[in-house]
Amino acid sequence: MIKSENKQSQALDALRRTICLASPDEEMLLRETVLTEEFGMSRTPIRQILQRLAYEGLVETRSGVGTVVVALLPEHRSRDFLVHQGMLQTALRLDLPKISISQHSDILALSTMASLAEDGDRDLHYDIRYQLYSVLSDLIPDPLLRDVFSASYWRTMRRYLSDVSRDPMAAGETLRYLVQHVAGYEPQNATDLFNRVLDADSKQIV
């Protein structure tokens, strides 16, 4: 059972990555039959993955077409960041746990990763933000809020990756600011970490 859940989680992460790294102008169709073969899974878990992606606002089902990646509309940018800000602010109202040594190491590693990133390196941009997402998500004690936080994070992830394509230099500056700001957090203090991420993300609401 655990092995099956891990396989499904890996397939979900793989599809998230594919969607986020795809060109924002690309019309992408996700076919169940193709995905079952690609990931070696039956249709039931593939449908569950597609439902999760739909919940996160990454895909939608169109009658007579199938499951397609949702277009990134410029007019929804502020909304996506405001929703994500709301999730960060709600997390700050909880009794957040102390950051572990392993999580602290992952946060500090972001600086090294960012120093290697070229402005237009979308894969490394993704990896850095994914590592930060993993730490933040694991620190949220309430499973319901963690679930909604995750959905909001993936919407902003697509926005950031789209920015890399549109204006690599500005996106690189945004990433370096985030990493430097986050790296200065008070060790073991999750509240300080979330506040720093919230501060960095607030600059993206335009």
Secondary structure in CASP SS format (residue, H / E / C, confidence):
PFRMAT SS
TARGET T0000
AUTHOR 0000-0000-0000
METHOD secondary structure of the structure
MODEL  1
M C 1.00
I H 1.00
K H 1.00
S H 1.00
E H 1.00
N H 1.00
K H 1.00
Q H 1.00
S H 1.00
Q H 1.00
A H 1.00
L H 1.00
D H 1.00
A H 1.00
L H 1.00
R H 1.00
R H 1.00
T H 1.00
I H 1.00
C H 1.00
L H 1.00
A C 1.00
S C 1.00
P C 1.00
D C 1.00
E C 1.00
E C 1.00
M C 1.00
L E 1.00
L E 1.00
R C 1.00
E H 1.00
T H 1.00
V H 1.00
L H 1.00
T H 1.00
E H 1.00
E H 1.00
F H 1.00
G C 1.00
M C 1.00
S C 1.00
R H 1.00
T H 1.00
P H 1.00
I H 1.00
R H 1.00
Q H 1.00
I H 1.00
L H 1.00
Q H 1.00
R H 1.00
L H 1.00
A H 1.00
Y H 1.00
E C 1.00
G C 1.00
L C 1.00
V E 1.00
E E 1.00
T E 1.00
R E 1.00
S C 1.00
G C 1.00
V C 1.00
G E 1.00
T E 1.00
V E 1.00
V E 1.00
V C 1.00
A C 1.00
L C 1.00
L C 1.00
P H 1.00
E H 1.00
H H 1.00
R H 1.00
S H 1.00
R H 1.00
D H 1.00
F H 1.00
L H 1.00
V H 1.00
H H 1.00
Q H 1.00
G H 1.00
M H 1.00
L H 1.00
Q H 1.00
T H 1.00
A H 1.00
L C 1.00
R C 1.00
L C 1.00
D C 1.00
L C 1.00
P C 1.00
K C 1.00
I C 1.00
S C 1.00
I H 1.00
S H 1.00
Q H 1.00
H H 1.00
S H 1.00
D H 1.00
I H 1.00
L H 1.00
A H 1.00
L H 1.00
S H 1.00
T H 1.00
M H 1.00
A H 1.00
S H 1.00
L H 1.00
A C 1.00
E C 1.00
D C 1.00
G C 1.00
D C 1.00
R H 1.00
D H 1.00
L H 1.00
H H 1.00
Y H 1.00
D H 1.00
I H 1.00
R H 1.00
Y H 1.00
Q H 1.00
L H 1.00
Y H 1.00
S H 1.00
V H 1.00
L H 1.00
S H 1.00
D H 1.00
L H 1.00
I C 1.00
P C 1.00
D C 1.00
P H 1.00
L H 1.00
L H 1.00
R H 1.00
D H 1.00
V H 1.00
F H 1.00
S H 1.00
A H 1.00
S H 1.00
Y H 1.00
W H 1.00
R H 1.00
T H 1.00
M H 1.00
R H 1.00
R H 1.00
Y H 1.00
L H 1.00
S H 1.00
D H 1.00
V H 1.00
S H 1.00
R H 1.00
D C 1.00
P H 1.00
M H 1.00
A H 1.00
A H 1.00
G H 1.00
E H 1.00
T H 1.00
L H 1.00
R H 1.00
Y H 1.00
L H 1.00
V H 1.00
Q H 1.00
H H 1.00
V H 1.00
A H 1.00
G C 1.00
Y C 1.00
E C 1.00
P C 1.00
Q C 1.00
N C 1.00
A H 1.00
T H 1.00
D H 1.00
L H 1.00
F H 1.00
N H 1.00
R H 1.00
V H 1.00
L H 1.00
D H 1.00
A H 1.00
D H 1.00
S H 1.00
K C 1.00
Q C 1.00
I C 1.00
V C 1.00
END
